[in-house]
Amino acid sequence: MAPSSNCVFCRIIAKEEPATIHFEDDHVIAISNVLNWVPVMLLVMPKEHMTQIQLWEKGMMNRIGEVVVEVGARFCPNGFRVLSNFGPDAMQSQAHGHVHVIGGVYLGPYA
């Protein structure tokens, strides 16, 4: 899927929008989330624009998972949670596929 000028994540990857980058290679980037519900909120995503479903279907999750573990362990040594939202009912707000890494505090039980 082609990058979109309407996609904020594509603009961040193209260095057209600012972001705090914690990891980057040829295929994956990890950035700070602008939301701050908990002390650590990171987003890990492919550099190629794809939907959330494509992210999970196209074989990217092995590499995404490696980066999630790396940044999660670095920023949340006492533990972290990994979230992936699919569609509006799950509160997915960006079309560019991504995975959330949250932590930095005791997260408690699931809602």
SVG drawing of the C-alpha trace seen along z (x, -y; Angstrom):
<svg xmlns="http://www.w3.org/2000/svg" viewBox="-17 -18 35 32">
<polyline fill="none" stroke="black" stroke-width="0.4" points="0.0,0.0 1.4,-3.4 2.2,-6.0 -0.5,-8.6 0.0,-12.4 -3.0,-12.1 -1.2,-9.6 0.6,-11.2 2.8,-8.1 3.9,-8.2 4.8,-11.8 6.8,-11.0 8.6,-8.2 9.4,-10.6 10.7,-13.1 8.0,-15.6 6.6,-15.6 8.4,-15.6 8.6,-12.6 10.8,-11.1 12.4,-8.1 13.6,-5.3 14.4,-2.7 14.7,-2.7 16.0,-0.4 15.1,0.1 11.7,1.6 10.5,0.7 10.3,-2.5 9.5,-2.9 8.3,-6.3 6.9,-8.0 3.1,-8.2 1.8,-11.8 -0.8,-10.4 0.4,-10.0 -2.1,-7.9 0.8,-6.1 4.4,-7.1 5.6,-5.0 3.5,-4.9 5.4,-3.8 4.3,-2.9 6.1,-0.3 5.2,-0.2 6.4,0.8 7.8,-1.9 5.7,-0.6 2.1,-1.9 -0.2,1.0 -3.4,1.6 -3.6,3.1 -4.8,6.4 -2.0,6.4 0.6,5.8 -0.5,9.1 -0.9,11.0 2.1,9.9 4.8,11.5 5.9,8.2 5.0,9.3 8.2,11.3 10.3,8.1 7.8,5.9 7.8,8.3 11.6,8.2 11.5,4.4 8.6,4.4 10.6,6.6 13.7,4.4 12.1,1.1 9.7,2.5 12.6,4.0 14.6,0.8 11.8,-1.6 9.8,0.7 12.2,3.0 9.5,4.1 7.1,5.1 5.0,3.7 1.8,4.4 1.5,4.8 -1.8,3.7 -3.1,3.8 -6.4,2.2 -8.4,3.3 -11.1,0.9 -13.2,-1.9 -14.9,0.3 -11.4,1.1 -10.4,-2.6 -8.0,-2.3 -7.4,-6.0 -4.7,-5.6 -5.0,-3.6 -1.3,-2.9 -0.8,0.5 1.0,0.2 1.5,1.8 1.4,0.0 3.9,0.7 2.7,-0.7 4.1,-0.6 6.4,-2.5 3.8,-1.9 1.8,0.9 -1.0,1.4 -3.3,3.5 -5.8,6.0 -7.5,5.8 -10.6,3.8"/>
</svg>
